[in-house]
């Protein structure tokens, strides 16, 4: 019985010395919102940006969507709300810039 306990403690000790942990996602502290939450918040900001404060909510939704995707484009289908947030946020931002420039020139939009 003592041999089994000693072997267990040695294997556990070896796993802590590994240079590559088994799951890289769990190595850091789990504080703050997760990626799915950031994607949904970005999507909400993008939809609200069509109605109010599009010059502010557009870039915010692009930023939140980009962070939710893990700052890369190849996350698969898991990042669909984040991708929609980035696209709609970009559309919000472009429309807000067009609206501001046409208002400054004096042409009605």
N, C-alpha and C positions, 0 to 999 in steps of 0.2 A: 504494500500500500504506500509506503514511503517513496518507493522508486517511481511510482506513477505521479506523485505530487512533484517530485524533483524534475521529472521529464517535462511536466506541464509548465513549470515555471521557467525552464530553459527555453522551451519553444516560444513562450510568451515574450521572453526577453529578446529572442532573435527577431521577432516580428517588429519590435520597436527600433531595431537597428537597420531595417531595410531602407535603402535609399529611395525606392519608389513605393509609396504607399499604395495599397490596393485600390482605394477609391480617392481620386484627387478632389472630388467635389466636397468631401467631408473633412478636409484637412484644416480649413480655416474656421474662424468663429461664425456661427450661424445667426448673425444679427442683421437687422434691417429687412426691407421687403424682398421677397424672392422675385425671380424673373417673371413668373406668371402674373404676379400682382402688378409689376411695373408695366407689363404689356397691356393689361386691362386699364390701368390708369392712363396710359398713353392713348389708348383707343378712346376713352371717355373725353380726354382733353382735345383730341382731334375732332370728334363729333361736335363738341361744344364750341370749338374754334370756328365752325361754319356760321355760328350765330352771333357770338360775342368775342371780343378781344382776339381776333384771329392772328394779329401780329405777335401776340405773346403766346397764345396756346398752341399755335402751329409749331414753332421751334421747340417748345416744351414737349409736345407729343413726339416729335422726331427724336429728341434726346432720350426720352423714356423708352421709346420703341427700340432704339439702337442699343441701349443698355439692357433691355429685356432680351434681345437676341444674343447677348453675350459679345457684342461688338464684332460680330461676323455674320455673313449672309447665309452660311450653310448650316443652319440648325434643323432643317427638315420641317415637318409639319407641326412641330411643337410650338413654333414661334409665329403662328398665324396671326393672333391679335397684335403681336409686336410689329409684324410686317405691315399689317393694315394701318397701324398707328403711324409708322414711318411714312407710308405713302400718303395717307390723308393729311398728316402734318405738313408734308412738303407741298401738297396742293393748297392747304390753308395759307401757308407762308407766301407762296407765289401769288395767290389771289389777293392777299393783304398788301403785298408790295405793289401790285398793279393798281389796286384801289387807292393807295396813298399817292402814287405818282400821277394818276389821272385827276385826283382831287387837287393836287398841287398845280397841275397845268391848267386846270379849270374845265376840263372836259367832263361831262356827266357820265357816270358809270353805273 
